[in-house]
Amino acid sequence: MSRLRAARGAAQPANEKRGEKVAVFDEGLARVSRRLEEVDTA
């Protein structure tokens, strides 16, 4: 059981980093979407 907990603990930083990357891509997608709407209405 302790090995499983250790494995989960080791994976947590990777999951956090993945979450940060998803947030960055989400922000970028939102910016692109807003820009496309601006261009479309111009």
LUMBA-258276 format. One record per atom (N, C-alpha, C, CB): z, x, y; atom name; residue in one letter; residue number from 1. Coordinates in nm, 4 decimals, m for minus. Glycine has a CB too. Layout:
<atom <Z,X,Y>,CA,A,NUM>
...
//
This chain:
<atom <0.0000,0.0822,m0.1198>,N,M,1>
<atom <0.0000,0.0000,0.0000>,CA,M,1>
<atom <0.0000,0.0864,0.1259>,C,M,1>
<atom <0.1206,m0.0934,0.0000>,CB,M,1>
<atom <0.0711,0.1991,0.1229>,N,S,2>
<atom <0.0757,0.2830,0.2417>,CA,S,2>
<atom <m0.0606,0.3458,0.2710>,C,S,2>
<atom <0.1811,0.3918,0.2249>,CB,S,2>
<atom <m0.1401,0.3728,0.1676>,N,R,3>
<atom <m0.2753,0.4254,0.1908>,CA,R,3>
<atom <m0.3610,0.3237,0.2651>,C,R,3>
<atom <m0.3421,0.4633,0.0575>,CB,R,3>
<atom <m0.3465,0.1985,0.2281>,N,L,4>
<atom <m0.4227,0.0928,0.2942>,CA,L,4>
<atom <m0.3840,0.0837,0.4412>,C,L,4>
<atom <m0.4000,m0.0426,0.2244>,CB,L,4>
<atom <m0.2553,0.0907,0.4683>,N,R,5>
<atom <m0.2095,0.0869,0.6078>,CA,R,5>
<atom <m0.2618,0.2069,0.6849>,C,R,5>
<atom <m0.0560,0.0831,0.6145>,CB,R,5>
<atom <m0.2627,0.3249,0.6214>,N,A,6>
<atom <m0.3139,0.4450,0.6871>,CA,A,6>
<atom <m0.4623,0.4299,0.7168>,C,A,6>
<atom <m0.2893,0.5692,0.6001>,CB,A,6>
<atom <m0.5360,0.3722,0.6238>,N,A,7>
<atom <m0.6796,0.3517,0.6451>,CA,A,7>
<atom <m0.7031,0.2555,0.7606>,C,A,7>
<atom <m0.7467,0.2984,0.5170>,CB,A,7>
<atom <m0.6242,0.1510,0.7670>,N,R,8>
<atom <m0.6379,0.0561,0.8778>,CA,R,8>
<atom <m0.6049,0.1234,1.0101>,C,R,8>
<atom <m0.5470,m0.0660,0.8563>,CB,R,8>
<atom <m0.5013,0.2071,1.0098>,N,G,9>
<atom <m0.4630,0.2780,1.1315>,CA,G,9>
<atom <m0.5718,0.3730,1.1776>,C,G,9>
<atom <m0.3341,0.3542,1.1095>,CB,G,9>
<atom <m0.6388,0.4378,1.0844>,N,A,10>
<atom <m0.7455,0.5309,1.1196>,CA,A,10>
<atom <m0.8678,0.4574,1.1721>,C,A,10>
<atom <m0.7836,0.6160,0.9990>,CB,A,10>
<atom <m0.8897,0.3364,1.1242>,N,A,11>
<atom <m1.0076,0.2604,1.1665>,CA,A,11>
<atom <m0.9879,0.1956,1.3030>,C,A,11>
<atom <m1.0406,0.1535,1.0633>,CB,A,11>
<atom <m0.8649,0.1801,1.3449>,N,Q,12>
<atom <m0.8403,0.1083,1.4700>,CA,Q,12>
<atom <m0.9065,0.1745,1.5907>,C,Q,12>
<atom <m0.6918,0.0972,1.4940>,CB,Q,12>
<atom <m0.8947,0.3065,1.6104>,N,P,13>
<atom <m0.9629,0.3655,1.7268>,CA,P,13>
<atom <m1.1142,0.3426,1.7243>,C,P,13>
<atom <m0.9345,0.5151,1.7329>,CB,P,13>
<atom <m1.1744,0.3462,1.6051>,N,A,14>
<atom <m1.3184,0.3199,1.5947>,CA,A,14>
<atom <m1.3485,0.1769,1.6361>,C,A,14>
<atom <m1.3689,0.3458,1.4510>,CB,A,14>
<atom <m1.2636,0.0842,1.5954>,N,N,15>
<atom <m1.2836,m0.0555,1.6340>,CA,N,15>
<atom <m1.2682,m0.0735,1.7840>,C,N,15>
<atom <m1.1850,m0.1461,1.5601>,CB,N,15>
<atom <m1.1721,m0.0041,1.8435>,N,E,16>
<atom <m1.1531,m0.0125,1.9884>,CA,E,16>
<atom <m1.2755,0.0427,2.0606>,C,E,16>
<atom <m1.0259,0.0643,2.0316>,CB,E,16>
<atom <m1.3262,0.1560,2.0132>,N,K,17>
<atom <m1.4435,0.2168,2.0758>,CA,K,17>
<atom <m1.5643,0.1241,2.0628>,C,K,17>
<atom <m1.4741,0.3544,2.0123>,CB,K,17>
<atom <m1.5789,0.0599,1.9475>,N,R,18>
<atom <m1.6881,m0.0348,1.9257>,CA,R,18>
<atom <m1.6740,m0.1518,2.0226>,C,R,18>
<atom <m1.6895,m0.0852,1.7788>,CB,R,18>
<atom <m1.5523,m0.1990,2.0409>,N,G,19>
<atom <m1.5277,m0.3083,2.1349>,CA,G,19>
<atom <m1.5649,m0.2703,2.2768>,C,G,19>
<atom <m1.3824,m0.3502,2.1298>,CB,G,19>
<atom <m1.5349,m0.1457,2.3151>,N,E,20>
<atom <m1.5715,m0.0984,2.4487>,CA,E,20>
<atom <m1.7230,m0.0951,2.4638>,C,E,20>
<atom <m1.5120,0.0414,2.4754>,CB,E,20>
<atom <m1.7933,m0.0499,2.3611>,N,K,21>
<atom <m1.9393,m0.0451,2.3668>,CA,K,21>
<atom <m1.9977,m0.1852,2.3795>,C,K,21>
<atom <m1.9957,0.0245,2.2424>,CB,K,21>
<atom <m1.9424,m0.2794,2.3054>,N,V,22>
<atom <m1.9895,m0.4176,2.3136>,CA,V,22>
<atom <m1.9694,m0.4705,2.4552>,C,V,22>
<atom <m1.9157,m0.5073,2.2111>,CB,V,22>
<atom <m1.8555,m0.4389,2.5160>,N,A,23>
<atom <m1.8283,m0.4842,2.6527>,CA,A,23>
<atom <m1.9295,m0.4245,2.7501>,C,A,23>
<atom <m1.6849,m0.4462,2.6951>,CB,A,23>
<atom <m1.9631,m0.2977,2.7332>,N,V,24>
<atom <m2.0603,m0.2324,2.8213>,CA,V,24>
<atom <m2.1974,m0.2974,2.8061>,C,V,24>
<atom <m2.0690,m0.0812,2.7907>,CB,V,24>
<atom <m2.2407,m0.3212,2.6834>,N,F,25>
<atom <m2.3703,m0.3862,2.6618>,CA,F,25>
<atom <m2.3704,m0.5286,2.7156>,C,F,25>
<atom <m2.4054,m0.3867,2.5130>,CB,F,25>
<atom <m2.2577,m0.5977,2.7017>,N,D,26>
<atom <m2.2465,m0.7345,2.7520>,CA,D,26>
<atom <m2.2609,m0.7369,2.9041>,C,D,26>
<atom <m2.1119,m0.7967,2.7099>,CB,D,26>
<atom <m2.1956,m0.6416,2.9714>,N,E,27>
<atom <m2.2075,m0.6326,3.1175>,CA,E,27>
<atom <m2.3514,m0.6015,3.1574>,C,E,27>
<atom <m2.1120,m0.5246,3.1734>,CB,E,27>
<atom <m2.4144,m0.5096,3.0864>,N,G,28>
<atom <m2.5529,m0.4743,3.1162>,CA,G,28>
<atom <m2.6467,m0.5918,3.0964>,C,G,28>
<atom <m2.5971,m0.3583,3.0297>,CB,G,28>
<atom <m2.6272,m0.6655,2.9896>,N,L,29>
<atom <m2.7101,m0.7828,2.9630>,CA,L,29>
<atom <m2.6921,m0.8873,3.0726>,C,L,29>
<atom <m2.6757,m0.8431,2.8259>,CB,L,29>
<atom <m2.5693,m0.9056,3.1185>,N,A,30>
<atom <m2.5434,m1.0014,3.2262>,CA,A,30>
<atom <m2.6149,m0.9580,3.3540>,C,A,30>
<atom <m2.3915,m1.0150,3.2517>,CB,A,30>
<atom <m2.6130,m0.8274,3.3844>,N,R,31>
<atom <m2.6829,m0.7774,3.5045>,CA,R,31>
<atom <m2.8331,m0.7994,3.4929>,C,R,31>
<atom <m2.6533,m0.6272,3.5264>,CB,R,31>
<atom <m2.8893,m0.7694,3.3770>,N,V,32>
<atom <m3.0329,m0.7884,3.3558>,CA,V,32>
<atom <m3.0688,m0.9362,3.3677>,C,V,32>
<atom <m3.0755,m0.7335,3.2177>,CB,V,32>
<atom <m2.9876,m1.0217,3.3100>,N,S,33>
<atom <m3.0137,m1.1660,3.3172>,CA,S,33>
<atom <m3.0114,m1.2146,3.4612>,C,S,33>
<atom <m2.9107,m1.2436,3.2342>,CB,S,33>
<atom <m2.9118,m1.1693,3.5388>,N,R,34>
<atom <m2.9054,m1.2092,3.6805>,CA,R,34>
<atom <m3.0285,m1.1598,3.7558>,C,R,34>
<atom <m2.7769,m1.1542,3.7471>,CB,R,34>
<atom <m3.0684,m1.0367,3.7288>,N,R,35>
<atom <m3.1849,m0.9792,3.7975>,CA,R,35>
<atom <m3.3115,m1.0567,3.7616>,C,R,35>
<atom <m3.2016,m0.8296,3.7610>,CB,R,35>
<atom <m3.3274,m1.0926,3.6355>,N,L,36>
<atom <m3.4447,m1.1695,3.5947>,CA,L,36>
<atom <m3.4467,m1.3062,3.6624>,C,L,36>
<atom <m3.4475,m1.1860,3.4423>,CB,L,36>
<atom <m3.3301,m1.3682,3.6768>,N,E,37>
<atom <m3.3233,m1.4965,3.7470>,CA,E,37>
<atom <m3.3619,m1.4796,3.8936>,C,E,37>
<atom <m3.1821,m1.5569,3.7359>,CB,E,37>
<atom <m3.3160,m1.3704,3.9567>,N,E,38>
<atom <m3.3508,m1.3440,4.0968>,CA,E,38>
<atom <m3.5015,m1.3263,4.1119>,C,E,38>
<atom <m3.2770,m1.2185,4.1487>,CB,E,38>
<atom <m3.5612,m1.2501,4.0232>,N,V,39>
<atom <m3.7054,m1.2247,4.0294>,CA,V,39>
<atom <m3.7823,m1.3540,4.0035>,C,V,39>
<atom <m3.7465,m1.1159,3.9268>,CB,V,39>
<atom <m3.7342,m1.4343,3.9111>,N,D,40>
<atom <m3.8012,m1.5593,3.8760>,CA,D,40>
<atom <m3.7986,m1.6588,3.9919>,C,D,40>
<atom <m3.7358,m1.6213,3.7527>,CB,D,40>
<atom <m3.6907,m1.6624,4.0678>,N,T,41>
<atom <m3.6793,m1.7581,4.1781>,CA,T,41>
<atom <m3.7401,m1.7051,4.3071>,C,T,41>
<atom <m3.5339,m1.7935,4.2014>,CB,T,41>
<atom <m3.7732,m1.5770,4.3124>,N,A,42>
<atom <m3.8284,m1.5172,4.4353>,CA,A,42>
<atom <m3.9748,m1.5526,4.4546>,C,A,42>
<atom <m3.8127,m1.3654,4.4324>,CB,A,42>
//
